[in-house]
Amino acid sequence: MTLDNYSLNIAISAAARIPSLDVGSQFHALSLKLSLASDSFVLNALINMYSSCNYPASARLVLDSAPRWASDVVSWNTIIAGYIRGGMPNKALQSFHQMAKEQVRLDEVTLLNVLVACARTGAMKVGSLCHALVVLNGFEINCYIGSSLVSMYAKCGMVEEARRVFNRMPERNVVCWTSMIAGCTQSGRFKEAVDLFRDMQIAGVKADDATIATVVSSCGQMGALDLGRYLHAYCDGHGLGKELSVKNSLIDMYSKCGDVNKAYQIFRGLTKRDVFTWTVMIMGFAMNGLCVEALDLFAQMEGEDKVMPNEVIFLGVLTACSHGGLVEQGYHHFHRMSKVYNLVPRIEHYGCMVDLLGRAKLLAEAEQFIKDMPVAPDVVVWRSLLFACRASGQVGLAEYAAERIEQLEPKRCGGHVLLSNVYATTSRWVDVNNVRTGMGNSRTSKKPGCSFIEVDGCIHEFFAGDESHFETEAICNTLFGINELLVAESFLM
């Protein structure tokens, strides 16, 4: 019995679901033998099979070898989705441009896939174009397109635009809420992320693990321990938090809020751990001053666990060495990255080493280390060196580092502020005044400092120079009173 296009389509689709490249390739050969490879159903099934088997380049070859009349919007959508699944969003966007060039009529699936690619690459112009096409084609901004637009704008740094899209959506599901909350978290708008989560609860939308992991991350950044504990209890009460991503976020949150014992309790209770689990726990020990415990935990991971260390976990290890002043161990682990695990140190690892040497007041070694780096030092590296100069009072080296920072970030004030602090440490007040005056004349931008305080589960956000808080007057009066008491005590001593 001879196979026709319908039965061959079913067979190829079955190979895609397994997925099995060997079986799918045999059906591809059979389709060529039967002269059915150009049939639109068979063609789309073949493209989908190669994409499902994570061979997007082969899927594209199938499309390019077919006659133009055989391909349609489904063919191109499958190609674009395959590139995204394979971690090649730039290729997905190139395919979208080719699709437009060949005047293939797009649909909602096309725009959904392209928006995902734009979010991953930061291609805001293409994403904005997709938004315009949604409107021009009369597509409804439903939960799927809406959440994709929100995610795209947020990941491209356009949080206000993301919020506008979110506010105009006629209906929002958990994905929409999570996309908006994640956008705020990724943009450093932690309080706004938490407020959105509360609005989500009021709206009666049940959170999922992705939502909880995102909100818990914001709590960790703000030091909102009470709210973090509430979210932990929320997970237990609603059957959530079983995903490892949530456990990792909870470990990170408790560590950043200073409750490292609770973080370690969660860590010990896990039967499965990934490299991020080990990283957040090692970093948690390090940031709470338990640097030896952090290194012991890394040794435990190497001895017991099957998780292979990556570049990120070594950042945690080197941070522990830096905070603990463990210079020899820092050099030891830095060299083991490449010698034992064949990992190429990134600029962040070099920055950790400079910070380690600077904290240990080994400024000559730090300067030489920077000179020997195979990569060009970035602002973080020079800032670490400049910060170390403040404690030792090495003005010449501080000025040199500040010059490098000025070249890399001419419009930022970080280097100027640190340099003025070095001058102040050595009582060079004229130079302090010159630096501050120069900042004013050049209109160098200074981002205002921000702090968070949690009181009875309510988070209060304060910016330097901002008097918008509803209890600003009472707060200032209290601070003035404390200051007067401190001055009086100093005179009595």
C-alpha positions in Angstrom: 0.0 0.0 0.0 1.4 3.4 -1.1 1.8 6.2 1.4 0.0 9.5 0.6 0.6 13.0 1.9 -1.9 12.6 4.7 -0.4 9.4 6.2 3.2 10.6 5.7 2.3 13.8 7.5 1.0 11.8 10.5 4.1 9.6 10.5 6.5 12.6 10.4 4.5 14.4 13.1 4.8 11.2 15.3 8.6 11.3 14.9 8.6 14.9 16.0 6.7 14.1 19.2 9.1 11.4 20.3 11.4 13.2 19.1 13.5 11.0 16.9 15.8 12.5 14.3 16.7 9.0 12.8 13.1 8.1 12.2 12.2 11.5 11.0 15.1 11.5 8.5 14.0 8.2 7.1 10.5 9.6 6.5 12.2 12.7 4.9 14.0 10.4 2.5 10.8 8.6 1.8 9.0 11.9 1.0 11.7 12.8 -1.5 11.4 9.3 -3.1 7.6 9.7 -3.4 7.9 13.3 -4.6 5.8 14.5 -1.7 8.4 16.7 0.0 6.9 19.8 -1.6 3.4 19.1 -0.4 2.5 21.9 2.1 1.4 19.4 4.8 4.4 17.2 4.5 6.7 20.2 4.2 5.4 21.8 7.4 5.6 18.4 9.2 9.3 18.0 8.1 10.2 21.6 9.3 8.4 20.9 12.6 10.2 17.5 13.0 13.7 19.0 12.6 12.8 21.9 14.9 11.5 19.6 17.5 14.7 17.6 17.3 16.6 20.8 17.9 18.0 21.0 14.4 16.7 24.4 13.3 19.4 24.8 10.6 18.1 21.6 8.9 14.6 22.8 9.2 15.6 26.0 7.4 17.3 24.0 4.6 14.1 22.1 4.1 12.2 25.4 3.7 14.8 26.9 1.4 14.9 23.9 -0.8 11.1 23.9 -1.3 9.3 25.9 -4.0 8.0 29.2 -2.7 4.4 28.3 -3.4 4.7 25.3 -1.0 5.5 27.3 2.1 3.1 29.4 4.1 2.8 31.3 7.4 2.8 27.9 9.3 6.2 27.1 7.7 7.8 30.3 8.8 6.2 30.3 12.2 7.7 26.8 12.8 11.1 28.0 11.6 11.0 31.1 13.9 9.8 29.0 16.9 12.6 26.4 16.2 15.3 29.0 16.4 13.9 30.4 19.6 13.7 26.9 21.1 17.3 26.3 20.0 18.6 29.5 21.8 19.1 31.4 18.6 16.7 34.4 18.8 18.8 36.5 16.4 18.3 33.8 13.7 14.6 34.0 14.5 14.5 37.7 13.8 16.5 37.2 10.6 13.8 34.7 9.5 11.1 37.2 10.4 12.8 39.8 8.2 13.0 37.3 5.3 9.4 36.3 5.8 8.4 40.0 5.5 10.6 40.4 2.5 8.8 37.5 0.8 5.5 39.2 1.7 4.2 36.1 3.6 1.1 37.2 5.5 1.8 37.0 9.3 -0.6 35.9 12.0 -0.8 36.2 15.8 1.5 33.2 16.2 4.2 35.0 14.2 4.0 38.1 16.4 4.0 36.0 19.6 7.2 34.3 18.5 8.9 37.4 17.3 8.1 39.3 20.5 9.8 36.5 22.5 12.9 36.8 20.3 12.8 40.6 20.8 12.7 40.2 24.5 15.7 37.9 24.5 17.8 40.1 22.2 16.7 43.6 23.4 15.4 44.4 19.9 13.0 47.1 21.0 12.5 48.6 17.5 11.3 45.3 16.1 9.2 44.7 19.2 7.6 48.1 18.8 6.9 47.3 15.1 5.2 44.1 16.2 3.1 46.1 18.6 2.1 48.4 15.8 1.2 45.4 13.6 -1.0 44.0 16.3 -3.0 47.2 16.3 -3.0 47.6 12.5 -4.2 44.0 11.9 -6.9 44.4 14.6 -5.5 41.5 16.7 -6.9 41.5 20.2 -4.4 42.1 22.9 -5.3 39.0 24.8 -3.4 37.3 27.6 -0.9 35.7 25.2 0.0 38.7 23.1 -0.4 41.1 26.1 2.1 39.1 28.3 4.5 38.9 25.4 4.4 42.7 24.9 4.8 43.4 28.6 7.8 41.0 28.8 9.4 42.5 25.7 9.1 46.1 26.8 10.2 45.3 30.3 13.3 43.4 29.2 14.2 46.2 26.8 14.1 48.6 29.8 10.8 50.2 28.8 8.9 49.5 32.1 6.5 52.4 31.7 5.5 51.2 28.3 5.1 47.7 29.7 2.8 49.0 32.4 0.7 51.0 29.9 0.1 47.8 27.9 -0.6 45.9 31.1 -3.1 48.5 32.3 -5.0 48.4 29.0 -5.4 44.7 28.9 -9.1 43.7 29.1 -8.3 40.5 30.9 -5.2 39.3 32.7 -4.2 35.8 33.8 -1.3 34.7 36.0 1.2 34.9 33.1 0.3 38.5 32.5 0.7 39.4 36.1 4.0 37.5 36.4 5.4 39.1 33.3 4.7 42.6 34.7 6.0 41.7 38.2 9.2 40.2 36.7 9.7 43.3 34.5 9.6 45.5 37.6 12.0 43.2 39.5 14.5 43.1 36.6 14.4 46.9 36.4 15.1 47.4 40.1 11.5 48.5 40.9 11.2 46.0 43.8 8.5 47.9 45.8 6.4 48.2 42.6 6.8 44.5 42.1 5.5 43.7 45.6 2.6 46.2 45.2 1.6 44.5 42.0 1.6 41.1 43.7 -0.8 42.5 46.3 -3.0 43.9 43.5 -2.9 40.4 41.9 -4.2 38.9 45.1 -7.0 41.5 45.4 -7.9 40.7 41.8 -8.4 37.1 42.8 -5.7 35.7 40.5 -3.8 32.7 42.1 -0.1 33.0 41.9 2.1 30.2 40.5 5.7 29.2 41.2 7.1 31.6 38.7 5.2 34.5 40.4 6.4 33.5 43.9 10.0 33.2 42.8 9.9 36.7 41.3 8.3 38.4 44.2 10.6 36.6 46.7 13.5 37.9 44.7 12.3 41.5 45.2 11.9 40.8 48.9 15.5 39.7 49.1 16.7 42.9 47.3 14.7 45.1 49.7 15.5 43.1 52.8 11.8 42.7 53.5 12.1 39.6 55.7 8.5 39.7 57.1 7.0 39.8 53.6 9.4 37.1 52.5 8.2 34.9 55.4 4.6 35.6 54.4 5.4 34.4 50.9 7.0 31.3 52.3 3.9 30.6 54.3 1.8 31.4 51.2 3.6 28.7 49.3 2.9 26.1 52.1 -0.8 27.1 52.3 -1.4 27.0 48.5 0.6 24.0 47.6 3.3 26.0 45.8 7.0 26.3 46.2 7.8 22.7 45.0 9.8 24.0 42.0 13.5 24.3 42.6 13.5 27.9 41.3 11.3 28.9 44.3 13.5 27.1 46.8 16.5 28.8 45.4 14.8 32.2 45.6 13.8 31.5 49.2 17.4 30.6 50.1 18.6 33.8 48.4 16.0 35.9 50.1 16.6 34.6 53.7 20.4 35.0 53.1 20.1 38.6 51.9 17.7 39.4 54.8 20.3 38.1 57.3 18.5 34.9 58.3 21.2 32.6 57.0 20.2 29.7 59.4 16.8 29.5 57.8 18.4 29.6 54.3 20.6 26.7 55.2 17.7 24.8 56.7 15.9 25.0 53.4 19.1 24.1 51.6 19.7 21.0 53.7 16.1 19.9 53.2 16.5 19.7 49.4 16.9 16.3 47.8 17.7 17.8 44.5 20.1 20.8 44.0 21.3 22.5 40.9 24.3 24.7 40.4 22.3 27.8 41.3 21.2 26.2 44.6 24.8 25.8 45.6 25.7 29.3 44.4 23.1 31.1 46.4 23.9 29.2 49.5 27.7 29.8 49.1 27.0 33.5 48.4 24.6 33.6 51.4 27.3 32.4 53.7 29.8 34.8 52.2 27.6 37.9 52.5 26.9 37.1 56.1 30.5 36.8 57.1 30.6 33.0 57.1 33.4 32.8 54.5 35.0 29.5 55.8 31.6 27.9 55.8 31.1 29.0 52.2 34.4 27.4 51.1 33.6 24.3 53.1 30.2 24.1 51.3 32.0 24.4 47.9 34.3 21.5 48.9 31.2 19.5 49.9 29.7 20.1 46.5 32.9 19.0 44.7 33.1 15.8 46.9 29.4 14.8 47.1 27.3 16.3 44.4 27.2 15.5 40.7 26.7 19.2 39.9 29.6 20.6 37.8 30.8 24.0 38.9 30.4 26.8 36.4 31.6 30.4 36.1 28.8 31.7 38.4 29.6 29.5 41.3 33.2 30.5 41.2 32.0 34.1 41.6 30.5 33.1 44.9 33.6 31.3 45.9 35.9 34.3 45.1 33.4 36.6 46.8 33.7 34.5 50.0 37.5 34.7 49.7 37.3 38.4 49.3 35.0 39.1 52.2 37.1 36.8 54.4 40.5 38.2 53.4 41.5 34.7 52.2 44.1 35.7 49.7 45.8 32.3 49.2 42.5 30.5 48.9 41.4 33.1 46.4 44.4 32.6 44.1 44.0 28.8 44.6 40.4 28.8 43.4 41.0 31.4 40.7 43.6 29.1 39.1 41.5 26.0 39.5 38.8 27.4 37.3 40.9 27.0 34.2 43.3 24.2 35.3 40.7 21.8 36.8 37.4 22.8 35.1 38.6 24.4 31.9 36.5 27.5 32.6 37.7 30.8 31.2 37.7 33.5 33.9 35.5 36.4 32.9 35.9 40.1 33.8 33.8 39.5 36.9 36.3 37.0 38.2 39.2 39.4 37.7 37.1 42.0 39.5 36.7 39.7 42.5 40.5 39.1 42.6 41.2 42.9 42.5 38.6 43.4 45.3 40.2 40.6 47.3 43.7 42.1 47.0 42.4 45.6 47.7 40.5 44.5 50.9 43.8 42.8 52.0 45.6 46.2 51.4 47.8 44.5 48.8 47.5 47.4 46.4 50.8 46.9 44.6 49.7 43.3 43.9 46.3 44.5 42.8 47.8 47.0 40.4 50.1 44.4 38.9 47.2 41.9 38.7 45.3 44.5 36.6 48.3 45.0 34.3 48.6 41.3 33.7 44.9 40.7 32.9 44.3 39.2 29.4 41.1 41.3 29.1 40.7 45.1 29.4 39.6 46.1 32.9 36.1 47.5 33.2 34.7 50.2 35.5 34.1 47.6 38.3 37.7 46.6 38.4 39.0 50.2 38.6 36.3 51.1 41.1 37.4 48.2 43.3 41.0 49.5 43.2 39.9 53.0 43.9 37.8 52.0 46.8 40.8 50.1 48.3 42.9 53.3 48.0 40.5 55.0 50.4 41.6 52.8 53.3 45.3 53.0 52.6 45.4 56.7 51.5 47.3 56.0 48.3 46.4 59.2 46.5 48.5 58.7 43.3 47.0 55.3 42.6 43.5 56.6 43.4 43.9 59.4 40.9 45.1 57.0 38.2 42.1 54.7 38.8 39.7 57.6 38.8 41.1 58.7 35.4 40.4 55.3 34.0 36.8 55.4 35.3 36.4 58.8 33.8 37.4 57.5 30.4 34.9 54.6 30.6 32.0 56.5 32.3 32.4 60.2 31.6 28.8 61.0 32.6 28.7 59.1 35.9 29.9 60.3 39.3 31.0 57.1 41.0 34.7 57.7 40.4 34.6 61.3 41.4 32.8 60.5 44.7 35.3 57.8 45.6 38.3 60.0 44.7 36.9 62.9 46.9 36.6 60.3 49.7 40.3 59.4 49.3 41.2 63.1 49.4 39.1 63.5 52.5 40.9 60.6 54.2 44.2 62.3 53.7 42.8 65.7 54.7 43.3 67.3 51.3 40.2 69.4 51.5 41.1 71.7 48.7 41.1 68.7 46.3 37.8 67.5 47.8 36.3 70.9 46.9 37.8 70.9 43.4 36.4 67.4 42.7 32.9 68.4 43.9 33.0 71.7 42.0 34.1 69.9 38.9 31.1 67.5 39.2 28.8 70.4 39.4 30.3 72.3 36.4 30.3 69.2 34.2 26.8 68.3 35.3 27.9 64.8 36.1 24.8 62.7 37.0 24.5 61.2 40.4 21.8 58.6 41.0 20.1 59.3 44.3 20.7 56.8 47.0 17.7 54.5 47.9 16.8 52.5 50.9 13.9 50.3 52.0 12.5 49.8 55.5 9.9 47.2 56.4 7.5 48.1 59.2 4.6 45.7 60.1 4.8 44.1 56.6 4.6 47.5 54.9 7.6 48.6 52.8 8.7 52.2 52.9 11.0 53.4 50.1 13.3 56.5 50.6 15.4 58.4 48.1 18.1 60.9 49.0 16.6 64.4 49.0 13.1 63.1 48.5 10.5 64.5 50.9 7.4 62.8 49.5 6.9 60.3 52.3 3.7 61.1 54.2 5.7 61.1 57.6 8.7 63.0 56.4 8.4 65.8 59.0 8.1 63.3 61.9 11.1 61.3 60.6 13.3 64.4 60.3 12.3 65.6 63.7 13.2 62.2 65.2 16.6 62.2 63.4 17.3 65.7 64.6 16.5 64.6 68.2 18.8 61.6 67.9 21.6 63.9 66.5 21.2 66.3 69.4 21.4 63.4 71.9 24.6 62.2 70.2 26.2 65.6 70.3 25.3 66.0 74.0 26.8 62.7 74.8 30.0 63.5 73.0 30.4 66.7 75.1 29.8 64.7 78.3 32.4 62.1 77.6 
